[in-house]
Amino acid sequence: MPDYQMVSVHDGGGPDRGTHGAISRSTTDGAGGDEHWIVIACGNSTVGVGFDIRIRSTEPPFEERGEDAGFDREHRFTVRFFEAELVVDQGTMGSAAQIPLPCQGSYGVRVRSWNQDTVMREGEAIDMQASEEDWDLDFQREMHERLDGKEHYALDLWPVVTNAPVE
């Protein structure tokens, strides 16, 4: 569940090593990254989103078939993880997942998204109709829950070799 319409991905040390620029880029581009973390702007903060995270040994080829077909956006970053752990962070709601990495260091990251804009529009339509028709909060929440999982992200990570030492 995105907190303030954002989900971040960072190492076990937390997002403190990241910059505000990653947040700014996520709000304009859908996802933003800097040297230490990734921020994904989701379509709605009341709708659960799906994440597939794949740790690979090498950069994945460009594919648009099977489960990777029809993505809306693709973003690429290089991120340095100081700890060999990946955290999918929901902000004030805590972590959604903690995933071990093969090692600390720099990773190439590819983020693909599906239905980000669609869920945003459908969520806003639900909110507008709820206001116009004075729905009770339980019914409005039930209508939002019908969108759970429709917005989806795939993160592929692979180690990259850099000449910079890991601090």
VOPAGU-2260 file (C-alpha; in pm, 1 decimal, decimal comma):
REM VOPAGU-2260
SITE   aa  ch    i         X         Y         Z
SITE  MET   A    0       0,0       0,0       0,0
SITE  PRO   A    1     169,4     325,1    -106,3
SITE  ASP   A    2     212,1     591,6     160,8
SITE  TYR   A    3     147,7     937,5      18,8
SITE  GLN   A    4     128,5     766,1    -321,5
SITE  MET   A    5     491,5     651,6    -292,9
SITE  VAL   A    6     681,7     329,0    -245,4
SITE  SER   A    7    1058,0     339,3    -206,8
SITE  VAL   A    8    1319,0      69,5    -253,4
SITE  HIS   A    9    1646,9      96,0     -63,0
SITE  ASP   A   10    1892,8    -109,8     134,9
SITE  GLY   A   11    1842,3    -212,2     498,2
SITE  GLY   A   12    2004,7     110,2     618,7
SITE  GLY   A   13    1696,8     309,0     516,2
SITE  PRO   A   14    1626,1     588,2     269,9
SITE  ASP   A   15    1837,1     842,4     461,1
SITE  ARG   A   16    2122,0     809,1     209,8
SITE  GLY   A   17    1890,3     914,3     -74,0
SITE  THR   A   18    1809,0    1263,9    -195,6
SITE  HIS   A   19    1494,6    1468,0    -236,7
SITE  GLY   A   20    1567,7    1474,5    -612,0
SITE  ALA   A   21    1457,1    1111,5    -641,6
SITE  ILE   A   22    1119,0    1205,6    -491,6
SITE  SER   A   23    1084,3    1505,6    -723,7
SITE  ARG   A   24    1164,5    1297,5   -1032,4
SITE  SER   A   25     916,4    1029,5    -925,2
SITE  THR   A   26     630,3    1280,0    -909,7
SITE  THR   A   27     699,2    1405,8   -1262,7
SITE  ASP   A   28     821,3    1084,8   -1431,6
SITE  GLY   A   29     649,7     806,5   -1232,1
SITE  ALA   A   30     976,2     681,7   -1081,0
SITE  GLY   A   31    1296,8     845,1    -970,4
SITE  GLY   A   32    1629,0     716,4    -852,9
SITE  ASP   A   33    1957,0     842,8    -728,6
SITE  GLU   A   34    2275,7     676,5    -619,3
SITE  HIS   A   35    2119,0     509,5    -313,7
SITE  TRP   A   36    1745,6     455,9    -354,8
SITE  ILE   A   37    1446,9     431,5    -587,7
SITE  VAL   A   38    1115,1     611,6    -538,3
SITE  ILE   A   39     802,5     508,4    -728,1
SITE  ALA   A   40     501,1     739,0    -745,6
SITE  CYS   A   41     187,5     526,7    -746,2
SITE  GLY   A   42    -150,8     616,8    -888,8
SITE  ASN   A   43    -340,1     622,8    -558,9
SITE  SER   A   44    -253,7     591,3    -190,6
SITE  THR   A   45    -562,7     383,9    -104,8
SITE  VAL   A   46    -508,9     103,6    -356,9
SITE  GLY   A   47    -271,9    -189,3    -308,6
SITE  VAL   A   48      -6,9    -227,4    -579,3
SITE  GLY   A   49     173,9    -540,3    -695,9
SITE  PHE   A   50     552,2    -576,6    -712,8
SITE  ASP   A   51     762,7    -841,3    -885,0
SITE  ILE   A   52    1128,5    -817,5    -789,3
SITE  ARG   A   53    1378,4   -1021,6    -984,9
SITE  ILE   A   54    1744,9   -1040,9    -885,0
SITE  ARG   A   55    1944,9   -1131,4   -1196,4
SITE  SER   A   56    2309,4   -1210,7   -1258,4
SITE  THR   A   57    2332,9    -983,6   -1566,3
SITE  GLU   A   58    2137,4    -703,5   -1729,9
SITE  PRO   A   59    1812,2    -844,1   -1870,6
SITE  PRO   A   60    1748,9    -814,3   -2242,9
SITE  PHE   A   61    1472,5    -586,9   -2363,5
SITE  GLU   A   62    1161,2    -800,5   -2379,9
SITE  GLU   A   63     804,4    -710,3   -2441,2
SITE  ARG   A   64     631,7   -1045,2   -2442,3
SITE  GLY   A   65     463,8   -1273,6   -2196,4
SITE  GLU   A   66     431,7   -1121,5   -1851,5
SITE  ASP   A   67     652,2    -824,5   -1951,0
SITE  ALA   A   68     426,6    -720,8   -2242,1
SITE  GLY   A   69     234,2    -397,7   -2248,0
SITE  PHE   A   70     419,8    -200,2   -1981,3
SITE  ASP   A   71     341,1     171,7   -1963,3
SITE  ARG   A   72     678,3     308,9   -1856,0
SITE  GLU   A   73    1033,7     195,5   -1809,0
SITE  HIS   A   74    1298,8     362,5   -1593,6
SITE  ARG   A   75    1664,3     266,9   -1541,8
SITE  PHE   A   76    1894,6     360,1   -1255,9
SITE  THR   A   77    2217,6     251,4   -1095,3
SITE  VAL   A   78    2185,3     221,7    -718,4
SITE  ARG   A   79    2448,3     140,5    -457,2
SITE  PHE   A   80    2331,9     -78,0    -170,5
SITE  PHE   A   81    2557,4     -60,9     135,6
SITE  GLU   A   82    2389,4    -365,9     283,9
SITE  ALA   A   83    2306,8    -693,0     111,4
SITE  GLU   A   84    1937,4    -642,9     173,6
SITE  LEU   A   85    1665,9    -480,6     -33,4
SITE  VAL   A   86    1367,8    -319,4     140,3
SITE  VAL   A   87    1037,2    -230,7     -26,0
SITE  ASP   A   88     926,2      56,1     197,3
SITE  GLN   A   89     572,5     186,8     243,1
SITE  GLY   A   90     684,2     493,4     440,2
SITE  THR   A   91     488,3     538,7     761,5
SITE  MET   A   92     324,8     197,7     709,3
SITE  GLY   A   93     659,4      15,3     732,3
SITE  SER   A   94     829,3    -225,7     500,2
SITE  ALA   A   95     631,8    -449,7     268,0
SITE  ALA   A   96     922,3    -684,2     197,0
SITE  GLN   A   97    1284,5    -745,3     284,6
SITE  ILE   A   98    1478,1    -936,9      21,8
SITE  PRO   A   99    1836,7   -1060,5      53,2
SITE  LEU   A  100    2078,1    -950,3    -218,3
SITE  PRO   A  101    2370,0   -1167,4    -328,1
SITE  CYS   A  102    2613,0    -895,0    -214,8
SITE  GLN   A  103    2637,3    -527,8    -131,0
SITE  GLY   A  104    2745,7    -289,7    -403,8
SITE  SER   A  105    2611,3    -124,4    -717,6
SITE  TYR   A  106    2315,7    -266,7    -906,4
SITE  GLY   A  107    2153,6    -175,3   -1232,4
SITE  VAL   A  108    1779,1    -135,1   -1183,6
SITE  ARG   A  109    1501,3    -146,7   -1440,2
SITE  VAL   A  110    1153,8     -44,5   -1322,3
SITE  ARG   A  111     854,4    -117,1   -1542,0
SITE  SER   A  112     499,5     -12,5   -1458,4
SITE  TRP   A  113     154,7    -118,3   -1568,1
SITE  ASN   A  114    -173,6      71,1   -1517,5
SITE  GLN   A  115     -30,0     354,1   -1304,9
SITE  ASP   A  116    -233,6     626,1   -1480,5
SITE  THR   A  117    -540,7     404,2   -1516,5
SITE  VAL   A  118    -559,0     333,3   -1142,9
SITE  MET   A  119    -508,9     703,3   -1067,9
SITE  ARG   A  120    -802,2     799,4   -1292,2
SITE  GLU   A  121   -1026,2     517,7   -1165,7
SITE  GLY   A  122    -943,4     597,7    -802,4
SITE  GLU   A  123   -1022,1     965,6    -856,7
SITE  ALA   A  124   -1352,7     871,6   -1023,7
SITE  ILE   A  125   -1445,1     658,5    -721,2
SITE  ASP   A  126   -1361,4     945,8    -486,2
SITE  MET   A  127   -1562,6    1193,1    -692,5
SITE  GLN   A  128   -1865,8     964,3    -709,2
SITE  ALA   A  129   -1838,1     893,6    -335,5
SITE  SER   A  130   -1844,8    1266,4    -265,7
SITE  GLU   A  131   -2132,7    1337,1    -504,3
SITE  GLU   A  132   -2343,9    1046,9    -374,9
SITE  ASP   A  133   -2230,4    1076,7     -11,3
SITE  TRP   A  134   -2109,2     717,1      20,1
SITE  ASP   A  135   -2013,3     585,8     360,0
SITE  LEU   A  136   -1640,1     523,4     407,9
SITE  ASP   A  137   -1675,2     143,8     419,4
SITE  PHE   A  138   -1840,8     136,5      76,1
SITE  GLN   A  139   -1582,2     376,7     -66,9
SITE  ARG   A  140   -1301,2     155,7      70,8
SITE  GLU   A  141   -1471,3    -151,5     -80,8
SITE  MET   A  142   -1481,1      18,9    -420,7
SITE  HIS   A  143   -1109,2     107,6    -394,3
SITE  GLU   A  144   -1025,1    -251,2    -296,1
SITE  ARG   A  145   -1158,4    -365,3    -633,8
SITE  LEU   A  146    -856,7    -188,8    -786,0
SITE  ASP   A  147    -602,6    -366,9    -559,8
SITE  GLY   A  148    -325,3    -525,5    -764,9
SITE  LYS   A  149    -432,1    -366,8   -1094,8
SITE  GLU   A  150    -137,7    -124,9   -1071,5
SITE  HIS   A  151     175,3    -334,3   -1103,6
SITE  TYR   A  152     551,8    -290,0   -1104,2
SITE  ALA   A  153     843,1    -513,2   -1200,6
SITE  LEU   A  154    1189,9    -434,8   -1067,7
SITE  ASP   A  155    1486,7    -613,9   -1220,4
SITE  LEU   A  156    1820,8    -577,6   -1041,3
SITE  TRP   A  157    2164,5    -700,1   -1150,0
SITE  PRO   A  158    2512,3    -631,2   -1013,3
SITE  VAL   A  159    2725,6    -381,1   -1202,8
SITE  VAL   A  160    3098,4    -339,9   -1175,6
SITE  THR   A  161    3222,4       2,2   -1069,9
SITE  ASN   A  162    3564,9     127,9    -980,4
SITE  ALA   A  163    3433,9     311,5    -673,5
SITE  PRO   A  164    3475,3     130,3    -341,1
SITE  VAL   A  165    3166,5      49,7    -134,8
SITE  GLU   A  166    3173,0     258,4     182,8
